[in-house]
Structure formats: C-alpha cells, structure tokens
Amino acid sequence: MQIEKTAHAAENKEWKPMIVAFCCNWCSYAGADLAGSSRLSYPADVKIIRVPCSCRVNPMFILRAFERGADGVIICGCHPGDCHYTTGNYYTRRRMALLFSMLDFIGVENGRTRVEWVSAAEGAKFSATMNEFTAKIRSLGENVRLGDLRCRN
Amino acid sequence: MQELKKRLCELLSDGTVARVLGWRRGETSFDPEPAFFGSAEELSDFVYDGFCGANLSKMMIEAARLEGKTAVCLKPCDTYSYNQLIKEHRVDREKTYIIGVGCRGKLDIDKIRALGIKGILSISGTECDGDGDTLLIKTVYGDKSCKYADAMLSRCHVCRGKEHKIYDEIIGESRDTTDGDRFSEVEKLEAMAPRERFEFFRRELSRCIRCNACRNVCPACSCRKCVFDSNNFDSAQKANVDPFEEKMFHIIRAFHVAGRCTDCGECSRVCPENIPLHLFNRKFIKDINTFYGEYTAGEDAEAKCPLTDFDFGDAEPGDVTSGR
C-alpha cells in the first residue's frame, strides 16, 4: 500500500483530493471494470485497492490510508446477501459502522468515510458513487492531519 | 479485611486452594499491588482496602497454567472481566475459587492530591467494611480530611452495580456508588464540532508516552502475541517513526476490545499521563448499544459478542454515522 502524496508536491497546483477505494474482488472490482469498458468516467483522484472481500479490510488499513495522506476512504463490497464468501460483508457492515463512528468521534468527519455496495453489474453505480464521493471530499477540503502535537514543526 | 484474611488462611491450610491471588501492601499505605500468596505465613502482607482498585481477572490467565486451584478476590466490576475471559477460553473456571469481595468504591490518591492535600503520611477510613464517609489523612503539614466520595476513582462514580456476576462465596458488603451518567462525557464530546473534537483528542493523546500500561493492564487485551509487539509494527520501537503512532495505537487498542470491553476503567486508572482512555471504550459501548441493542460484555459467559455476530437488518454505516 504505497501511497504518496505526489499531486500536492507543486505549490502552484490546485489541491487535489486523495481518495482510497477498497474494492472487493468479486463485485465492486468487476463493477469498476464494467464502468471502464462501458466508457463511464470516474475521477482520477480515486485509487483502487483490490481486496478479496470487503471484510478483508482491517481497520488498520483505513488508519494507514489516512496516515499516508488520504482525504477520504471508501469501501465497496457485494450487496448484503451476495457476498462471495456468504457473510463477509455483514461483518464489514458492523465493523465499519463502529470504526467510522469512532473516526468521526476523534475528528475525521463522517463524510470522509463511506461504505457502498456495488455489484459486478453496476458499472454506472460505481462511476456515479465515485463522482459523488469525490465531489463530497472536494467540498470538505483537506483532511485533518492525524499527527501528534509534539511532532508539529 | 480480617474476616477475608481468615477465610483465605483456612482455604490455604485445608488444601482447597494452592495459592491466593490478592493484594500486597506496597511501599506506602496507598499503593497496594496484586500478588500471589502461597502460604498462610505469606498472607501476613495481604491487604484489602479502598486503594485495591486493581482488577485481578487478567492474572487468572497466568494462574490457569499453574498447578492446583487459585483463590482470587474479585470485586463486583471485576467479575464482568472474569466472565468475559471465560467466554474467550482464557481462564480455567475449574481451577478457580472466586471470592466476591465487598466494595464501596475505590480510592484514587491523585484525587486526594488534587484536593490540595500534599505530603501524605497515612490515611485512615479506607477500610472496605467501614461505614464512614470521611477519610482522615495524616500529612507532614498536619491532619486533613476529605469526603470518601470525593476521593473515589472516576470509574466508581459510574459503578456497574453491587452484584457479583460470578462467585463461589461472597465476603463483605458491596454498595452501588453511581452518582453520574456513564455516557455523559462521550455525549459532551459528540456535541462538539469535528475540529474541536480533533483538537481535544490531539491534546490528550499527544501526552502518551507509549508505556503500554493501558494494554498490559487491560483484562480484554489477552493476546499472547500482541500486534503492537510485532517487529513489523512501528510501535515496537519506542521512538516515533511517524507522528501518527499514538493515535493509531489508541484507536486500534480500543477497536480490538470493542464488544469485549467491560468498561472496568483500568486503562484510565493506570495511565501515568492521565489520558481519559475510557472515552474510546465507552464510545464503542455506546455505539454498540445504540446500533445493535443493549449489550453488556461479561454479564454472562454465553452471549455472542456483537462484532462476531450480525443481523440481516443491521443499519448501514452511512446511516448510523449521519443519523446522529
């Protein structure tokens, strides 16, 4: 998970959000594929990371993404009931509800985190979701730096 | 305490138990420490008073690997942690003799110091079987006094109740010391703006010295190999690799015990920097109660933990976070 904030390097450039999308291999990644082959566009700010199942997403992955400068994190998985592993996404749903609520509690607004169910046949939904989410992150602006007070220069 | 001590002596001498897990007098009268006692003679150091706040449940994991039965003194709130450990198969109930000890709230020496009482030599009125609601404190500056309730640990103001959830016998009377709302601090923070909350937690967590005391004391943190000890994890070293580590540590620590935390409040009690770590745990408990129905970890040893369970009709993460 090598995420570098390169877009932000040149000062005269306009700020571009960095968005990490965790997509499950069986539904959402195929949905993204369909969006591509249907020539539906979604912003280049979204970086897709393929995971075997949405429940593979360890809370640490999300914290790491924010640590490395992500402005928003979205998790896409199969619709409830359609999980390739039968019940994986039900666990994701509980875990992420709690984690996102906690992130909101420590000051990462809940607009920056999202879970969306996208099936392999929903290329249009994938593209629409990503456009919508990117617009939301743009309106929220840059994320808070989760760093330590003592390390601030 | 004498009755308790006498009973422990009996248990040891008639061979019912091989050892006793309790508290031993520390260097001063207000810092007793958890200890194992192997014989009736060793029990002369045994102490149980208002400063015995330490939760002994976690040490029963160690005791489960020892030969013979262990008698352990558990306060009402500690029995929740013990139940939770049974559920996780970390302790051996067969090798445990649980003595439910009476509790009327535990004391915090820092609270007494915060009242402006310095140079403390000794404190009387701390007995658990006592009735007095005043502490008499001998200091180098003369005799002082304060109310028992004012010197109580913050966690005792939101007491879990006086009922022992699991025991073999009960010695002493317990009292419910609740005089505050358990979730009021969390609610106060929730009402703040995201930036304010962020500043609050940055201020609090920036004091963390990564001593790992909160993890080591936590009865729910019982992994033999902890993720934070892994060489692949940055926090394995004390020096900061990046400025994010304390936050990462505390969020992950709280997430690991989410749904298993019994809110015993040990993390906040042992923190040398007085970081209100229980806020993270209580936030998770509050969320679990709101989203998935009332759940009390450790109330019994059977119920399924909310994070290893699911319901087809669970709320979507987007709804629950924006619905507040």
Interface residues (C-beta under 8 A of the other chain):
Chain A: P59 M60 L63 E67 P80 G81 T87 Y90 Y91 R93 R94 R95 M96 A97 L98 L99 F100 S101 M102 L103 D104 F105 I106 G107 V108 E109 N110 T113 R114 V115 V144 L146 G147 D148 L149 R150 C151 R152
Chain B: V186 L189 E190 P194 R195 R197 F198 E199 F201 R202 R203 L205 S206 N240 D242 P243 F244 E245 E246 K247 M248 I251 I252 A254 F255 A258 F280 K283 F284 D287 I288 F291 Y292 P306 L307 T308 D309 F310 D311 F312 D314 A315 E316 P317 G318 V320 T321 S322
